[in-house]
Amino acid sequence: MIAQILLYGVPGVWSIALIAIVVLLIFGGKKIPELMRGLGSGIKEFKKGVNDAEEEVQEPKEIEDKKK
């Protein structure tokens, strides 16, 4: 994916606007807030999972340091 970004560049304002218009046409104005809520909660759960995994990795290191 990074190679694609480097190859094609970061999407510009017109590309993002076109994507937004297509999404609006496909889902309609009433469905978009529900989709965004779902996306937001999904991102929140993902970040929580990443933080929990990082804490689990850090805990054994702290225990080993205390033993020494």
C-alpha positions, 0 to 999 in steps of 0.5 A: 500500500505504501508503494501505491501511495508513493507511486500515485501520490496522496489522494487530492481534494478532488479525489476525496470529493469524488469518493464522498459523492459516490458514497453519498449516492450509494448509501444516501444521506440517512445511512451515512451517520450510521455508517460513520458511527459503526466505523468510529466504534470499530476504530475505537475497539481496534485501538483498545485491542492494540493498547491491551496487546502492548500492555500485555507485552510490557507486563512480562518485561516489568516482572522480569526487571523486578526479579533481577 
